[in-house]
Amino acid sequence: MQHSLKTHQERTAVRSRGIQSGLEYLKKTYLLYLLLAPALILTLIFKYGPMYGAVIAFKDFSPIKGIMGSEWVGFKHFDKFLSSPNFEVIFMNTLKLSAFGLFLGFPVPILLALMLNQVRRAGVKKNIQLFLYAPNFISVVVIVGMLFIFLSPTGAINQLVIWLTGEPVMFMLGPEYFRWIYILSDIWTGAGWASIIYVAALANVDPELHNAASLDGANLLQRIRHIDLPTIRPIMAIVFILAAGGIMSIGFEKAYLMQTAMNLPTSEIIPTYVYKIGLQKGDYSYSAAVGLFNSVINVILLITVNFAVKKMNDGDGLY
């Protein structure tokens, strides 16, 4: 009995010390939490707040009855989408476009950063960076407009094709060209900007390591492999996990702007489908169900990829 009482007193004392330590920590760092507060509040209001509306995916939403008054229908809209003849085409189009974009586009910023890191003249390096970053600031609408002009039957690209083959290629009409045009133009506009994080990480590499490796006889590729790549490997893992987690979240604007009646077999993806059935046809519940299905797939991919990367990266992952 006496031993039990003593143990209880010890636990109470440890708990009190823990609470006191926590309060002292908060007292010292409360300014940091105050700085974080606006971002948290905005996230809660504009990111988590609207998630309540996703409940209409499980209802037959009526604008007159409102979200609360609409009738519950369970998984009716999910069943409708999964059994739709469009499901396989739209799902595979989204998956292929995202997966090809990820695996083709992911290495490019890394290669750019490694090459930029080898440029020793600061002025030349800044000019190259400016040239690489500039496409990121061009509007999606302008980018798509440029694609239509350059790839039109009378555009600059087709002039070269006509000179070589004698006939133009209908780039913007052929379904087989849509994915390549989408992915390559994405790489062109985003790779330079995406390389910033790797350039910043490589700036922390001690030049003495390269000098020592050079004296030991290591060539450029060996120094990149054994010094530069290990430095940016944790960042590569995090960026890859984040990109893989959003693999189904393709931007709606560009795909919709690039769509034509002829390339629909490959250009119809989940975001454009959600827009058409939700805003154009007014089927809000079905549209919300399709969008929610897309988000669930993203979450599953994020968890799976994070688990796989942690296994391959000595336990380093996103969380």
GIUR-V614863 format. One record per run of one state. SS is the DSSP state (@ for helix, = for strand, . for the rest). FROM is the first residue (numbers start at 1). TO is the last residue. If there is no record, write none. Layout:
# GIUR-V614863
SS/FROM/TO
SS/FROM/TO
This chain:
# GIUR-V614863
./1/1
@/2/58
=/59/60
./61/65
@/66/69
./70/70
=/71/72
./73/75
@/76/82
./83/85
@/86/117
./118/121
@/122/137
./138/139
@/140/150
./151/155
@/156/165
./166/174
@/175/194
./195/195
@/196/202
./203/206
@/207/215
./216/219
@/220/245
./246/251
@/252/258
./259/263
@/264/267
./268/269
@/270/280
./281/283
@/284/312
./313/319
